[in-house]
């Protein structure tokens, strides 16, 4: 426990709730929670949970005060917040199974209410008012942690692909962390000496100021911070979903809700491209729009609450067809057998073919526009390349913090590929300059991007544009290279389904079934495709989610015809067993 002098110095007034991150529970809500938890008296200086340890309980304060600290006892110790009666502790990691990124210390003794995390998740999913309050607070708290760089530290070179991979994994999954640049940060040398790390051993991840992972893969980092590891599973699953974007999450929710043993594997981060969208405006039920991150966090929580097992990172590398089941092979060599498979791996961004641009990748050139990337631009002008909805949303988001946003569009009509509502907003915004019939010709800068040179597609006249960052949103490629030779793909690599799949399918394979592929079914029976990866799909969030739900309905139809439904849970309530 802390000394009396330290305690006196730290007792502070309750942190105001300025951003909706620190709401207060009503007496009725506390009463509802009380029926599922236990009351405990607290002591001065008591640690309720520690940074780096798994969170097992949802804690609500009934009396006294609690201080939330980052790096308690370390050189970077600071107060994150002080909470009083009616408030609750924890942040997004509590719902997602992460280790704690903070330490909670009792500053004034009183009483707390402790509810097991599993029970609290059920209550949040069942009570929409309480669920919305808790989820919004946890999202807000995670944002407050991500900004100042709490959590683990990544030490590495800005020119290292391994460093970029770790930083992308942390940023896409919104994991609180801080990057220490090996070339530019003054404390980098001191950290290398302190932990006995040679420069060639970087990048490294430092957790809790003492644990060190040398050049780890994202999967090792995931295990370090407590992301759920694969648990015991049935020999044959009912459903494997590949990809956790809107389509994959929708399939996971509907599959698990229908009682199917469901595993969802995602190579990088839950949410796909939608997770990096500043605002999603086509989702039913959100007339004012919703941030992509909040939308996918809600969907992921719903999927887990329904019984789906979400595993991140887990990259599918092969799909093998059997007589009655398919086998999904992962990069770590593990294999998942399933009666049905939904392919929703999404797409990856295309890159500009501009000399020298690769040295700015990840440092000044980005393929997503989130708070993480925007925060690294400062108050400097930026450029966005692209003419679709993603580019329009990025330009609007960046215009909120940048004095000038140059939107570079190769075509001559902004409305050709961009939704009308975005076109109107972009054209009206005083900080956005739209450059039509224009393409990027060169990039320059010393340690970071300083100038983007563009040229008119007809005249070729060059124009240098000052830009601290370049956001390249010029289209996508499907993540289907691993599927070639297994399922039918179109000329661009997108998965064929329905009538198009039937035209490319092996007639001998389908003849015994007495039918052709169902609307979202691929050239393999029982394998469906949904979302952006599907040939002919509408590249919108709402459409992808709808296809994910529809894929499960069609999967049931396939199972009813083929008799491949595997009730491996052994329960009579239609819900998966506790193999999760």
Buried (B, 14 or more C-beta within 10 A) or exposed (E): EBEEEEBEEBEEEBBEBEEEBBBBBEEEBBEBBBEBBEEBEBEBBBBBBBBBEBBEBBBBBBBBBBBBBBBBEEEEEEBBBBBBBBBBBBBBBBBBBBBBBBBBBBBBBBBBBBBBBEBBBEBBBEBEEBBEBBBBBBBBBBBBBBEEBBBBBBBBBBBBEBBBBBBBBBBBBBBBBBBBBBEEBEEBEEBBEEBEBEEEBBBBBBBBBEEBBEBBBBBEBBBBBBBBEBEEBBEBBBBBBBBBBBBBBBBBBBBBBBBBBBBBBBBBBBBBBBBBBBBBBBBEEBEEBBBBBBBBBBBBBBBBBBBBBBBBBBBBEEBEBEEEBBBBBBBEEEEBBBBBBBBBBBBBBBBBEBEEBBBBBBBBBBBBBBBBBBEBBEEBBBBBBBBBBBBBBBBBBBBEBBEBBBBBBBBEEBEEBBBEEBBEBBEEBEBBBBBBBBBBBBBEBEEBBBBBBBBBEEEEEEEEBBBBBBBBBBBBBBBBEBBEEBBBBBEEBBBBBBEBBBEBBEEEEBEEEEBBBBBBBBBBBBBBBBBBBBBEBBBBBBBBBBBBBBBBEBBBBBBEEBEBBBEBBEEEEEBBEEBB
